[in-house]
Amino acid sequence: MEMIRMNQAFSDVVKFSITLISIINPLGAIPVFLGFTKNHKNLNIKNVTNTCATACTITILVSLLFGQLLLNFFGISVASFTIGGGFLLFTMAFSMISGHQSTTKINTEEIRSFDFEREIGIIPLAIPLLSGPGAISTSIIHAKNFTTTAHWVVAIIMVILIGVLIKIILSYAENIGERLGQIGLNVMTRIMGLILLSMSIEMIAAGIKEILPALKGAL
């Protein structure tokens, strides 16, 4: 029985991690990251990437641990939030499949308004470019499936590892960008978008299944 629980916990966390990585899509963020940094040679790239990775990790962990309390405070059911989050991810997935930066993360006007010399690692790189609304809503939605200590321990470890992955990718962004090229980055973004599209449909379906009995009872 304990082994079955461990396997279920591992399966739940793997699904959460894959969805989260698809949403964050650090490879897709490379062009934006390079655009922010290439004209500012005085920026300490190491500090920027450390700050960005740390901010992403903290944002996701806070959403994961305390998101349910926030929903309860506003009187929002997990089922309703799951459907809303699913539709949000659905629109993001379509943008990724089309090879465009989703405007639910960051838009052109926001990019132009940022001061490159101040807290660039937090805003806009960590929030909203990487750990934006999609990552936050996904963390809150998946947290409801984490019912054991094993769930939480593995989930927290995975979030930290994702933070490390963000740090590594951004640290070598210039080299990765040169090797993959724009076509390679677009292909990776489309693959992540396809995965995200499939998972968003599953989220919407799961939310509808949970909310339909309540609707039937009210009729």
Legacy VTK file of the C-alpha trace (Angstrom):
# vtk DataFile Version 3.0
C-alpha trace
ASCII
DATASET POLYDATA
POINTS 219 float
0.000 0.000 0.000
2.827 2.380 0.885
4.514 1.616 -2.427
1.283 2.409 -4.311
1.030 5.750 -2.529
4.639 6.565 -3.358
4.075 5.702 -7.019
0.947 7.864 -7.113
2.802 10.737 -5.465
5.618 10.425 -7.989
3.131 10.326 -10.888
1.272 13.422 -9.639
4.473 15.406 -9.154
5.902 14.375 -12.553
2.703 15.569 -14.240
2.897 18.842 -12.315
6.575 19.290 -13.187
6.079 18.654 -16.912
3.188 21.110 -17.034
5.196 23.709 -15.116
8.267 23.381 -17.343
6.071 23.650 -20.446
4.508 26.855 -19.130
7.741 28.452 -17.938
9.479 27.410 -21.173
12.927 28.811 -20.268
14.256 28.024 -23.763
11.519 30.172 -25.274
12.522 33.003 -22.953
16.089 33.097 -24.324
15.387 35.627 -27.125
13.708 38.011 -24.679
16.502 37.532 -22.133
19.161 38.262 -24.748
17.185 41.276 -25.921
17.258 42.698 -22.405
20.942 42.082 -21.821
22.807 42.399 -25.131
22.814 46.203 -25.143
23.805 46.467 -21.468
27.306 45.070 -21.160
27.679 46.461 -17.639
24.982 44.140 -16.323
26.287 41.305 -14.140
24.650 38.365 -15.935
25.427 35.998 -13.059
23.559 38.198 -10.572
20.654 38.640 -12.983
20.269 34.885 -13.529
20.620 34.114 -9.811
17.958 36.683 -8.942
15.644 35.465 -11.692
15.923 31.784 -10.723
15.440 32.564 -7.025
12.414 34.796 -7.694
10.815 32.124 -9.913
11.363 29.423 -7.300
9.928 31.532 -4.470
6.915 32.625 -6.545
6.019 29.053 -7.462
6.589 27.716 -3.937
4.401 30.432 -2.392
1.665 29.681 -4.944
1.967 25.961 -4.274
1.904 26.249 -0.470
-0.524 29.114 0.081
-2.590 29.311 -3.117
-5.440 27.270 -1.641
-5.731 29.678 1.285
-6.032 32.538 -1.198
-8.828 30.750 -3.063
-10.653 30.110 0.206
-10.303 33.767 1.164
-12.022 34.851 -2.049
-14.546 32.019 -1.919
-13.365 30.440 -5.186
-13.684 26.685 -5.610
-10.748 24.668 -6.904
-12.979 23.320 -9.696
-13.815 26.821 -10.946
-10.179 27.888 -10.704
-9.140 24.730 -12.568
-11.459 25.567 -15.469
-10.281 29.191 -15.536
-6.636 28.145 -15.330
-7.201 25.583 -18.077
-8.566 28.243 -20.419
-5.612 30.509 -19.587
-3.143 27.740 -20.422
-5.168 26.972 -23.555
-4.624 30.499 -24.903
-0.942 30.411 -23.938
-0.528 27.073 -25.716
-2.009 28.452 -28.932
0.408 31.388 -28.805
3.335 29.015 -28.319
2.238 26.739 -31.160
2.026 29.821 -33.382
5.592 30.688 -32.412
4.654 33.903 -30.604
5.368 35.133 -27.064
2.115 34.870 -25.141
0.717 38.273 -24.146
-0.554 36.716 -20.906
3.088 36.706 -19.837
4.398 40.009 -21.128
3.597 42.391 -23.965
5.595 44.876 -26.036
4.500 47.910 -24.027
5.627 46.269 -20.793
9.014 45.366 -22.287
9.639 48.978 -23.295
8.709 50.354 -19.883
11.214 48.447 -17.755
14.361 49.969 -16.305
17.100 47.524 -17.302
19.383 48.548 -14.474
16.992 47.825 -11.605
15.776 44.440 -10.543
15.685 43.063 -14.072
16.021 39.547 -12.679
12.731 39.886 -10.797
10.750 42.100 -13.154
10.187 41.328 -15.967
12.276 38.142 -16.287
10.914 36.179 -13.313
7.542 37.930 -13.138
5.680 37.873 -15.456
7.887 36.355 -18.211
8.692 33.002 -16.570
6.636 32.522 -13.400
3.587 34.403 -14.648
-0.168 33.750 -14.307
0.058 30.345 -15.977
2.736 29.002 -13.624
0.978 30.445 -10.577
-2.440 29.020 -11.475
-0.924 25.633 -12.341
0.811 25.469 -8.952
-2.430 26.269 -7.116
-4.483 23.761 -9.127
-2.054 20.855 -8.756
-1.565 21.486 -5.039
-5.009 20.004 -4.360
-3.667 16.606 -5.483
-0.809 16.704 -2.985
-2.284 14.879 0.001
0.753 13.189 1.537
4.115 14.238 2.903
5.775 12.440 -0.013
3.781 14.591 -2.444
4.947 17.825 -0.870
8.568 16.817 -0.364
9.008 15.658 -3.970
7.057 18.652 -5.327
9.216 21.148 -3.431
12.381 19.380 -4.601
11.146 19.500 -8.211
10.365 23.221 -7.988
13.881 23.862 -6.671
15.344 21.760 -9.503
13.300 23.754 -12.031
14.768 26.903 -10.506
18.253 25.442 -11.003
17.337 24.577 -14.609
16.246 28.188 -15.220
19.549 29.400 -13.780
21.588 27.086 -16.033
19.651 27.888 -19.229
19.790 31.649 -18.719
23.469 31.509 -17.762
24.245 29.892 -21.123
21.496 31.695 -23.034
23.847 33.206 -25.597
25.515 29.889 -26.418
22.198 28.012 -26.518
20.652 30.680 -28.723
23.550 30.486 -31.168
23.461 26.698 -31.348
19.698 26.311 -31.694
19.094 29.410 -33.785
15.715 31.063 -34.107
14.267 28.054 -35.941
15.383 25.670 -33.195
13.940 27.895 -30.481
10.655 28.135 -32.378
10.482 24.345 -32.752
11.068 23.853 -29.022
8.416 26.450 -28.213
5.877 24.711 -30.466
6.586 21.315 -28.900
6.102 22.784 -25.415
2.929 24.468 -26.659
1.501 21.174 -27.924
2.187 19.499 -24.576
0.630 22.436 -22.760
-2.442 22.392 -25.037
-3.102 18.734 -24.210
-2.722 19.322 -20.487
-4.955 22.417 -20.556
-7.762 20.327 -22.096
-7.332 17.760 -19.335
-7.542 20.517 -16.707
-10.736 21.952 -18.207
-12.317 18.484 -18.416
-11.348 17.697 -14.795
-12.824 20.987 -13.579
-16.083 20.416 -15.445
-16.373 16.910 -13.989
-16.030 18.348 -10.477
-18.426 21.240 -10.948
-21.242 19.434 -12.829
-22.587 17.561 -9.758
-22.959 20.898 -7.954
-24.822 22.366 -10.927
-27.137 19.354 -11.102
-27.936 19.692 -7.419
-28.877 23.329 -7.870
-31.331 22.566 -10.668
LINES 1 220
219 0 1 2 3 4 5 6 7 8 9 10 11 12 13 14 15 16 17 18 19 20 21 22 23 24 25 26 27 28 29 30 31 32 33 34 35 36 37 38 39 40 41 42 43 44 45 46 47 48 49 50 51 52 53 54 55 56 57 58 59 60 61 62 63 64 65 66 67 68 69 70 71 72 73 74 75 76 77 78 79 80 81 82 83 84 85 86 87 88 89 90 91 92 93 94 95 96 97 98 99 100 101 102 103 104 105 106 107 108 109 110 111 112 113 114 115 116 117 118 119 120 121 122 123 124 125 126 127 128 129 130 131 132 133 134 135 136 137 138 139 140 141 142 143 144 145 146 147 148 149 150 151 152 153 154 155 156 157 158 159 160 161 162 163 164 165 166 167 168 169 170 171 172 173 174 175 176 177 178 179 180 181 182 183 184 185 186 187 188 189 190 191 192 193 194 195 196 197 198 199 200 201 202 203 204 205 206 207 208 209 210 211 212 213 214 215 216 217 218
